[in-house]
Amino acid sequence: MEVRCRAPAVAVMMLRATLALLLCVVGARSQRQYLNEWAVEVPGGIDAARTIADELGYELVRQIGALENHYLFKNHYHPSRNKRSAEHITKRLSEDDRVSWAEQQYEMKRRNVLL
């Protein structure tokens, strides 16, 4: 009776499953919808954030939750949703000496997953 090794077949199946999962993750990331909103940390408080927003052409929308010195800025001259991030706008905010940190926001879709 001949005994065949199934290890290569199992390895190929595992490789295919891993590649499929990787493609799903990469595909989901490339389908991000960037918003015209930026989370910005301004150590100077709400008045400093309002001044920066006014000077740079943003709307100060609100403080972000209970996070101290973190604010949501909106840029009405940028599309409300876009497949590409606006790195030049993020860079402009980040390079301002009064700003500690800035990040463009993107839409996150919720999925119902049954475990």
C-alpha positions in Angstrom: 0.0 0.0 0.0 1.3 3.4 -1.0 1.4 6.2 1.6 1.2 9.8 0.3 2.2 12.9 2.2 -0.5 15.5 2.3 1.7 18.1 3.9 2.3 20.0 0.6 -1.4 20.1 -0.1 -2.2 21.5 3.3 0.7 24.0 3.0 -0.7 25.2 -0.3 -4.2 25.6 1.1 -2.8 27.5 4.1 -0.8 29.8 1.8 -3.9 30.5 -0.4 -6.0 31.3 2.7 -3.3 33.6 4.0 -3.0 35.4 0.7 -6.8 35.8 0.5 -6.9 37.3 4.0 -4.1 39.7 3.1 -5.8 40.8 -0.1 -9.0 41.5 2.0 -7.0 43.7 4.4 -5.2 45.6 1.7 -8.4 46.0 -0.3 -10.2 47.4 2.7 -7.5 49.9 3.4 -7.4 51.1 -0.2 -11.1 51.7 -0.1 -10.9 54.2 2.7 -13.0 57.3 2.3 -11.1 60.3 3.7 -13.2 63.1 5.1 -12.7 66.9 5.1 -12.1 66.7 8.9 -8.9 66.7 10.9 -8.3 65.8 14.5 -5.9 68.4 15.9 -4.1 68.7 19.2 -3.6 72.3 20.3 -1.9 72.7 23.7 -3.1 76.3 24.0 -6.7 75.4 24.5 -10.0 76.3 22.7 -9.1 79.9 22.1 -5.8 79.0 20.5 -7.6 76.3 18.4 -10.2 78.9 17.3 -7.4 81.3 16.2 -5.5 78.6 14.3 -8.7 77.5 12.6 -9.6 81.0 11.5 -6.1 81.9 10.3 -5.8 78.7 8.3 -9.3 78.7 6.8 -10.9 75.9 8.9 -14.0 75.7 10.9 -13.5 74.6 14.5 -16.3 72.1 14.9 -15.9 71.0 18.5 -13.6 69.6 21.2 -13.2 65.8 20.7 -15.0 64.1 23.5 -13.3 64.6 26.9 -9.8 64.8 25.3 -8.1 67.9 26.6 -6.8 70.1 23.9 -8.0 67.9 21.0 -10.3 69.5 18.5 -12.1 68.6 15.3 -11.4 71.0 12.4 -13.3 71.0 9.1 -12.0 72.3 5.7 -14.9 73.3 3.5 -12.6 73.8 0.5 -11.8 70.0 0.5 -14.3 67.4 -0.7 -16.3 65.9 2.1 -15.2 62.4 1.0 -12.2 61.4 -1.1 -10.3 58.2 -1.9 -7.0 60.0 -1.3 -5.7 61.6 1.8 -4.9 65.3 1.7 -1.3 65.0 3.0 -0.5 68.6 2.1 -3.3 69.9 4.4 -2.2 67.6 7.2 1.4 68.7 6.7 0.4 72.4 6.8 -1.4 71.8 10.2 1.3 69.7 11.6 4.0 72.2 10.7 2.3 75.0 12.6 4.3 75.6 15.8 1.0 75.9 17.8 -0.1 72.4 16.8 1.3 69.3 18.5 -0.4 66.8 16.2 -2.9 66.5 13.3 -4.5 63.6 11.5 -7.1 63.5 8.7 -10.1 61.6 9.6 -11.6 58.8 7.5 -14.8 56.9 7.5 -14.9 53.6 9.3 -17.6 51.1 8.4 -19.0 48.9 11.1 -19.6 45.2 10.4 -21.8 42.8 12.2 -19.7 39.8 12.9 -21.2 36.8 14.7 -18.7 34.9 16.7 
